[in-house]
Amino acid sequence: MVSAKDFRGRDVLALQDFSAEEIRFLLDQAAHWKKKRFGNELRNKTVLLLFSKPSTRTKISFAVATHHLGGSVVTMDQMTSHLGHGETLKDTAYVLSRYVDAIVARLFAQQDLVDLAQYASVPVLNALTDSLHPCQALADYLTIREKKGTFHGLNVAYVGDGNNVCHSLLIAGSKLGVNVSVASPRGYAPDAAIVKQAKENAQPSGSFIRVVQKPLDAVKGADVVYTDTWTSMGREKEAAKRKRMFRPYQVNQKLLSAAKHDALVMHCMPVHRGLELTDDVMDGPQSVLIDQAENRLHTEKALLALVLG
């Protein structure tokens, strides 16, 4: 049986590192903190927010989560530190571990995050890399469970770029028994290794994973329709091309009508209105974007309380 002690001192780099039971336990803890809100689990503890990429929801939610649990926050970025400017991640990790109790890191390469965790003697939490966004997926599945009551038999359709958010949705969904279908243009599908992992996870969980090209093939009969920005951070030079490629993948009323009548509409934000989502869909009754954003706070509170408990 999973308990809080199973998380103490652990890194949170990828949801593939956690069992289905552990992910469910995390979601249960997040639901607990959503009701309780405040605690003292992080009293006299300091969390470092180390961000090499811009952030709104992740940085603020982790900071507020730390304060709600009685801890303090310090921030560090690449522009105003030696990170990436001569000092190795190894040396940075050694030093920072003497100052803080946990490191929440948003980096470009997943391997850099892995290296940071290897040399740090305190827990390292993935606040997004080019490959994965585990904290977002946890908030997403908490939101889905709140709205639908169960994961059993649910169909999640992800439409758009096979990016870090898509990867973490695939991994978590496949472990939780959720059917996940991804529709992406040729050349923009999720990483084959991630898809392979998800399909392997799906065998014991009883779910199915599929990757298609036509949005309608993914969305038909879906309980959840999820999309994300067409141009992720670091891909800005491709923006014009991506707008052309992804235009048919816009989630609008026509596409949404192929899903179930009570399907949820999800997006991790920030949203480029009129591109990946139309205004009427984003502001419509099926949209749960703001609930998703709020749940970042509660899932991250659960993570911090568990790894530093």
C-alpha positions in Angstrom: 0.0 0.0 0.0 1.3 3.4 -0.9 1.9 5.9 1.9 3.5 9.4 2.3 6.8 7.9 3.4 7.2 6.4 -0.1 7.7 10.0 -1.5 10.0 11.5 1.1 13.2 12.8 -0.4 12.2 11.6 -4.0 12.9 13.6 -7.2 9.9 14.3 -9.4 11.4 14.2 -12.9 9.0 12.1 -14.9 5.7 10.4 -14.2 7.1 7.2 -15.7 9.1 6.9 -12.5 5.8 6.6 -10.5 3.4 3.7 -10.3 -0.3 4.0 -11.0 -1.0 3.7 -7.3 1.5 6.4 -6.5 0.0 8.8 -9.0 -3.5 8.1 -7.6 -2.1 8.8 -4.1 -0.7 12.1 -5.3 -4.1 13.1 -6.7 -5.8 12.1 -3.5 -3.3 14.3 -1.6 -3.9 17.1 -4.0 -7.7 16.8 -3.4 -6.9 16.9 0.4 -4.9 20.1 0.1 -7.6 21.7 -2.1 -9.9 21.4 0.9 -7.4 22.1 3.7 -5.4 24.8 1.8 -2.9 25.6 4.6 -0.4 23.6 6.7 3.0 23.8 8.3 4.7 20.9 6.4 7.4 23.2 5.0 8.0 25.3 8.1 11.6 26.4 8.3 12.2 25.0 4.8 13.2 26.9 1.7 12.3 26.0 -1.9 14.4 27.3 -4.8 12.6 28.1 -8.1 15.3 27.7 -10.7 13.8 28.8 -14.1 15.6 29.0 -17.4 12.3 29.6 -19.3 9.5 32.1 -18.8 6.7 31.0 -16.6 3.4 32.4 -15.1 1.3 29.6 -13.7 4.1 27.3 -12.7 6.3 29.8 -10.9 3.4 31.5 -9.1 1.6 28.3 -8.1 4.8 26.8 -6.7 5.6 30.0 -4.8 2.1 30.2 -3.3 2.0 26.5 -2.5 5.3 26.9 -0.6 3.9 29.8 1.4 0.6 28.0 2.1 2.7 25.2 3.7 4.7 27.5 5.8 7.9 27.6 3.8 9.9 30.3 2.0 10.9 30.8 -1.6 13.9 32.0 -3.4 14.2 32.4 -7.2 17.0 32.1 -9.7 17.1 32.4 -13.4 19.7 31.9 -16.2 20.0 35.6 -17.0 21.0 36.7 -13.5 23.1 33.7 -12.3 26.0 31.6 -13.4 23.6 28.9 -14.6 24.7 28.0 -18.1 27.4 30.7 -18.1 30.6 28.7 -17.3 29.6 26.9 -14.1 28.6 23.3 -14.5 25.3 21.9 -13.4 27.3 19.6 -11.1 28.9 22.4 -9.2 25.6 24.4 -9.1 23.8 21.4 -7.7 26.4 20.8 -5.0 26.2 24.4 -3.8 22.5 24.9 -4.0 21.9 21.7 -2.0 23.7 23.5 0.9 21.3 26.4 0.8 17.8 25.0 0.1 15.6 22.1 0.9 14.2 21.4 -2.6 14.8 22.7 -6.2 11.9 23.3 -8.6 13.6 23.5 -12.0 12.3 24.6 -15.4 15.1 23.8 -17.9 15.4 23.1 -21.6 16.9 19.7 -21.8 15.5 16.8 -19.8 19.0 15.5 -19.4 20.1 18.7 -17.7 17.3 18.1 -15.2 18.4 14.5 -14.7 22.0 15.7 -14.2 20.9 18.3 -11.7 19.0 15.7 -9.7 22.0 13.3 -9.8 24.3 15.8 -8.1 21.8 17.5 -5.8 21.3 16.1 -2.4 17.9 17.6 -2.1 14.7 16.7 -4.1 14.5 18.1 -7.6 11.0 18.7 -9.1 10.4 19.1 -12.9 8.7 22.4 -13.6 8.9 21.7 -17.3 11.5 20.6 -19.8 11.4 20.4 -23.6 10.4 16.7 -23.1 8.0 16.6 -20.2 5.6 18.6 -18.0 4.6 16.2 -15.2 3.1 18.9 -12.8 0.7 19.9 -15.6 -0.4 16.4 -16.2 -1.1 15.8 -12.5 -3.3 19.0 -12.4 -5.0 17.9 -15.6 -5.9 14.4 -14.4 -7.1 15.9 -11.0 -9.4 18.2 -13.0 -10.7 15.3 -15.1 -11.4 13.2 -12.0 -13.2 16.0 -10.4 -15.4 16.6 -13.4 -15.9 13.0 -14.5 -15.7 11.1 -11.2 -13.5 8.3 -12.6 -10.8 7.4 -15.1 -12.3 4.1 -16.1 -13.2 4.0 -19.7 -12.5 7.7 -20.3 -11.4 8.9 -23.7 -8.9 11.8 -23.8 -8.2 13.4 -27.2 -5.1 15.5 -27.6 -5.1 17.7 -30.7 -2.0 19.5 -31.9 1.7 19.5 -31.3 3.1 16.3 -29.8 5.1 18.3 -27.2 6.0 18.0 -23.5 2.5 18.4 -22.3 1.3 15.7 -24.7 4.1 13.4 -23.5 3.1 13.7 -19.8 -0.6 13.3 -20.6 0.2 10.0 -22.5 2.4 8.6 -19.7 0.0 9.5 -16.8 -3.1 8.5 -18.7 -1.7 5.2 -19.7 -0.9 4.4 -16.1 -4.3 5.5 -14.9 -6.2 3.4 -17.4 -7.3 6.4 -19.6 -7.6 5.9 -23.3 -5.5 8.7 -25.0 -5.7 9.5 -28.7 -3.3 12.1 -30.2 -3.8 13.8 -33.5 -0.8 15.7 -34.9 0.4 16.7 -38.4 3.0 14.6 -40.0 6.4 15.5 -38.4 4.8 16.8 -35.2 3.7 13.6 -33.6 4.8 12.8 -30.0 8.2 11.2 -29.5 8.1 7.5 -30.5 9.9 6.4 -27.3 7.2 8.2 -25.2 4.5 6.5 -27.2 6.1 3.1 -26.8 6.3 3.7 -23.0 2.7 4.7 -22.9 1.6 1.6 -24.9 3.5 -0.6 -22.5 1.9 1.1 -19.5 -1.5 0.7 -21.1 -1.3 -3.1 -21.2 -1.7 -3.7 -17.5 -4.0 -0.7 -17.0 -6.4 -1.9 -19.7 -6.3 1.4 -21.7 -5.3 2.1 -25.3 -3.0 4.6 -26.8 -3.1 5.7 -30.4 -1.5 8.4 -32.6 -3.4 9.6 -35.7 -3.1 12.5 -38.1 -6.8 13.6 -38.6 -8.2 15.6 -35.6 -11.7 14.1 -36.2 -10.3 10.6 -35.7 -9.0 11.5 -32.2 -12.0 13.7 -31.1 -14.9 11.5 -32.2 -16.6 10.2 -29.0 -14.0 11.9 -26.7 -14.8 12.7 -23.0 -12.0 15.3 -23.0 -10.6 17.4 -25.9 -7.2 18.9 -25.0 -5.0 21.2 -27.0 -1.9 23.3 -26.5 0.0 26.1 -28.1 1.2 25.4 -31.6 4.6 27.0 -30.9 6.3 25.9 -27.7 9.0 27.9 -26.0 12.2 27.7 -28.0 10.4 27.1 -31.3 9.5 30.7 -32.0 11.4 30.8 -35.3 9.0 28.1 -36.6 5.9 30.1 -35.7 4.7 31.0 -39.2 5.1 27.5 -40.5 3.4 26.0 -37.5 0.4 28.3 -37.9 -0.1 26.9 -41.4 0.5 23.3 -40.4 -1.8 23.4 -37.3 -4.7 25.5 -38.6 -6.8 22.4 -39.3 -6.2 21.3 -35.7 -7.9 24.3 -34.2 -10.4 23.3 -31.5 -13.6 25.1 -32.6 -17.3 24.3 -32.3 -17.3 22.2 -35.4 -14.5 19.9 -34.2 -15.9 19.8 -30.6 -19.3 18.7 -31.9 -17.7 15.3 -32.8 -16.9 14.7 -29.1 -19.4 13.7 -26.5 -22.0 16.4 -25.7 -20.5 16.8 -22.2 -16.8 16.7 -23.2 -14.4 18.8 -21.3 -12.2 21.3 -23.2 -8.7 21.6 -21.7 -5.6 23.7 -22.5 -2.6 24.2 -20.2 -2.4 27.9 -21.0 -1.3 30.5 -22.1 -3.8 30.4 -24.9 -3.5 32.1 -28.2 -7.1 32.9 -28.8 -8.2 32.4 -32.3 -5.4 30.0 -33.0 -5.5 26.7 -31.1 -8.8 27.6 -29.5 -11.7 29.8 -30.6 -13.2 32.3 -28.2 -16.6 30.6 -28.1 -15.0 27.3 -27.1 -12.6 28.7 -24.6 -15.3 30.8 -22.9 -18.0 28.2 -23.3 -19.6 25.9 -20.8 -17.4 22.9 -21.6 -14.2 24.8 -20.9 -12.4 23.9 -17.7 -9.2 25.9 -18.3 -9.3 28.0 -15.2 -10.0 24.9 -13.0 -7.0 23.3 -14.6 -4.9 26.3 -13.7 -6.1 26.4 -10.1 -5.4 22.7 -9.7 -1.7 23.4 -10.4 -1.6 24.9 -6.9 -3.1 21.9 -5.2 -1.1 19.2 -7.0 2.2 21.1 -6.4 1.3 21.6 -2.8 0.8 17.8 -2.5 4.2 17.2 -4.2 6.1 19.6 -1.9 4.4 18.3 1.2 5.2 14.7 0.3 8.8 15.0 -0.8 9.7 17.3 2.1 7.5 15.7 4.7 
